[in-house]
Amino acid sequence: MQGQRVAIFDTDLASPGVHVLFGFSPKAGQCTLNDHLQGSASIKECAHDVTPDLVRRHHGRLWLVPAAMESDRIARLLREGYEVERLNDALFALSEALKLDLVFIDTHPGINEETLLSAAISDVLVMVMRPDSQDYLGTAVAIEVAERLEVPAIKLVVNKLPAYFDADQVKERLISTYNVPAAALLPLSDDLLALASGGIALLDGRNHAWSQAVQEFASTLLPDREP
């Protein structure tokens, strides 16, 4: 995906967190997705360039549309609400304004209005799960909803897979449980735990087994484009 123009929307309005990966914190006067949803800013004003140097050197660009991080602003949006259609319109408007190749939507880890909207308009729905019983149950519900919404493609990513797990058995369980194959198995990594979301692991350790698995998965998202 080198050379792509990409935007990431953080639509987990109740507990935003994507900004941490990029070391981004809005300064006074900088807008967030909340501002657009409540009608006080254009969506382009809410998109912030967070392109890492390595990505820029390979002619890529990356914009982040963060959600507000202050507790009072989160509470206000949840209390007053907003027109969900504004989020839908924002995704397409920013894509056109910045001539984007890809738009990633990070959602709340559950089913709510934003999650349903995001799934309904997506070309690919990526569900990240851990190999434990609780996640298996929650993922079953999410897949059923996605299938009812007729999402074109559903991809399952198993994260934090311990080394002692049998990868083939995990893949077989996914098929038998959901009839959806595993798109990627990402190993549990002490190195990532040590990073503690303090950076982008894929860039900080490009040759790491976890990073290589992510790169291999990323190449499957756009089969008709140059990886």
C-alpha positions in Angstrom: 0.0 0.0 0.0 3.0 2.3 -0.4 2.1 5.6 -2.0 -1.5 5.6 -0.9 -3.5 8.5 0.4 -5.2 7.3 3.5 -7.5 8.7 6.2 -8.4 7.1 9.6 -11.7 8.1 11.3 -11.9 7.5 15.0 -15.6 6.9 15.5 -15.3 5.5 19.0 -16.8 8.7 20.3 -17.3 7.4 23.9 -13.7 6.3 24.3 -11.4 7.5 21.5 -7.8 6.1 21.4 -6.4 6.1 17.8 -4.7 9.4 18.4 -2.4 7.9 20.9 -0.7 5.8 18.3 0.3 8.9 16.4 1.2 11.0 19.5 -1.5 13.4 18.4 -3.3 15.7 20.8 -5.4 18.6 19.4 -4.1 22.0 20.2 -6.3 25.0 20.9 -8.4 25.8 17.8 -7.9 22.4 16.1 -11.1 20.6 15.3 -12.2 17.0 15.9 -14.9 14.8 14.5 -17.2 16.0 17.3 -17.0 19.5 16.0 -18.2 18.4 12.6 -21.0 16.1 13.9 -22.3 19.1 15.9 -22.1 21.4 13.0 -19.3 23.8 14.0 -16.6 22.7 11.5 -16.2 21.2 8.0 -14.9 17.7 7.9 -11.7 18.8 6.1 -10.9 21.1 9.1 -11.1 18.0 11.3 -8.5 16.0 9.3 -5.0 16.3 10.6 -1.9 15.2 8.7 -0.1 12.6 10.8 2.1 11.1 8.1 5.2 9.4 9.5 8.5 10.4 7.9 9.0 6.9 6.5 5.6 6.9 4.9 6.1 10.3 3.4 9.4 9.2 1.9 7.5 6.5 0.1 5.1 9.2 -1.3 2.2 8.2 1.1 0.0 10.5 3.1 -2.0 9.8 6.2 -4.7 11.9 7.8 -6.4 11.3 11.2 -9.9 12.5 12.0 -9.8 12.2 15.8 -12.7 12.2 18.2 -12.7 14.7 21.1 -10.8 13.5 24.1 -12.1 15.8 26.8 -14.6 14.2 29.1 -17.0 17.1 29.0 -17.1 17.1 25.2 -17.6 13.4 25.1 -20.5 13.7 27.6 -22.0 16.6 25.6 -22.1 14.6 22.4 -23.5 11.5 24.0 -26.1 13.6 25.8 -27.2 15.8 22.9 -26.6 13.3 20.1 -26.2 14.1 16.4 -27.5 13.2 13.0 -25.9 9.9 12.0 -26.2 10.9 8.4 -23.6 13.6 9.0 -21.0 10.8 9.7 -21.9 9.0 6.5 -21.6 12.3 4.5 -18.3 13.1 6.1 -16.7 9.9 5.0 -17.5 10.5 1.4 -16.9 14.3 1.5 -13.3 13.9 2.9 -12.5 11.1 0.5 -13.4 13.4 -2.4 -11.7 16.5 -0.9 -8.4 14.8 -0.2 -8.5 12.4 -3.2 -8.2 9.4 -0.8 -7.3 5.9 -1.9 -8.4 4.3 1.4 -10.6 5.3 4.4 -10.3 3.3 7.6 -13.0 3.6 10.2 -12.1 2.6 13.8 -15.3 1.8 15.7 -16.4 1.1 19.2 -15.7 -2.6 20.1 -19.4 -3.5 20.1 -22.6 -2.8 18.2 -24.0 0.7 18.2 -25.3 3.2 15.7 -21.9 4.3 14.4 -20.7 0.7 14.1 -23.8 -0.3 12.1 -23.4 2.6 9.8 -19.7 2.0 9.3 -20.3 -1.7 8.5 -23.2 -0.9 6.1 -21.1 1.4 3.9 -17.8 -0.5 4.0 -16.3 -2.5 1.2 -14.4 -4.6 3.7 -15.2 -5.2 7.4 -12.2 -6.3 9.4 -13.0 -7.8 12.8 -10.2 -8.2 15.3 -10.7 -10.8 18.0 -8.7 -12.6 20.7 -8.7 -16.4 20.9 -10.9 -16.6 24.0 -14.4 -17.7 24.7 -15.8 -14.2 25.3 -14.5 -12.9 22.0 -15.8 -16.0 20.1 -19.4 -15.2 21.4 -19.2 -11.5 20.6 -17.8 -12.1 17.2 -20.6 -14.5 16.3 -23.2 -11.7 16.9 -21.1 -9.2 14.9 -20.8 -11.5 11.9 -24.5 -12.2 11.9 -25.2 -8.5 11.9 -22.7 -7.9 9.1 -24.2 -10.6 7.0 -27.6 -9.1 7.4 -26.2 -5.8 6.3 -24.8 -7.6 3.2 -21.2 -6.3 3.8 -19.3 -7.3 0.6 -16.3 -8.8 2.5 -15.7 -9.9 6.1 -12.2 -10.6 7.3 -11.3 -12.1 10.7 -8.1 -11.2 12.3 -7.0 -13.1 15.5 -4.8 -11.0 17.6 -2.6 -11.9 20.6 -2.3 -15.5 19.6 -0.1 -17.3 22.2 2.8 -19.3 20.7 1.5 -22.5 22.3 -1.8 -22.3 20.4 -2.0 -24.6 17.3 -2.6 -22.2 14.4 -4.3 -24.8 12.2 -6.7 -25.7 15.0 -7.6 -22.0 15.4 -8.2 -21.7 11.7 -10.4 -24.8 11.8 -12.4 -23.4 14.7 -13.1 -20.2 12.9 -14.4 -22.0 9.9 -16.6 -24.3 11.9 -17.9 -21.5 14.1 -18.5 -18.7 11.6 -17.9 -20.2 8.2 -15.4 -17.4 7.7 -11.7 -18.1 7.3 -8.9 -16.4 9.3 -7.5 -13.5 7.3 -4.5 -13.2 9.7 -3.2 -14.7 12.9 -1.2 -12.1 14.8 1.2 -13.5 17.5 1.2 -12.4 21.1 4.3 -10.2 21.4 6.1 -9.0 24.5 7.7 -6.3 22.3 4.3 -4.9 21.4 3.2 -5.0 25.1 6.4 -3.1 25.9 5.6 -0.5 23.2 2.3 0.1 25.1 0.6 1.9 22.1 3.4 4.5 22.2 4.0 4.3 18.5 3.2 2.5 15.3 4.6 -1.0 15.7 4.6 -1.7 12.0 7.1 1.1 11.5 9.1 0.7 14.7 9.8 -3.0 14.0 9.2 -3.7 10.3 11.0 -7.1 10.4 9.2 -8.3 13.5 7.0 -11.4 13.1 3.9 -9.4 14.1 4.7 -6.7 11.6 5.2 -9.2 8.8 1.9 -10.8 9.5 0.2 -7.4 9.3 1.9 -6.5 6.1 0.8 -9.8 4.6 -2.8 -9.2 5.7 -2.7 -5.6 4.3 -1.7 -6.9 0.9 -5.0 -8.8 0.8 -7.2 -5.8 1.4 -6.8 -4.4 -2.1 -6.1 -7.4 -4.4 -6.6 -5.2 -7.5 -4.1 -2.7 -6.5 -0.3 -2.7 -6.2 0.6 -3.7 -2.6 
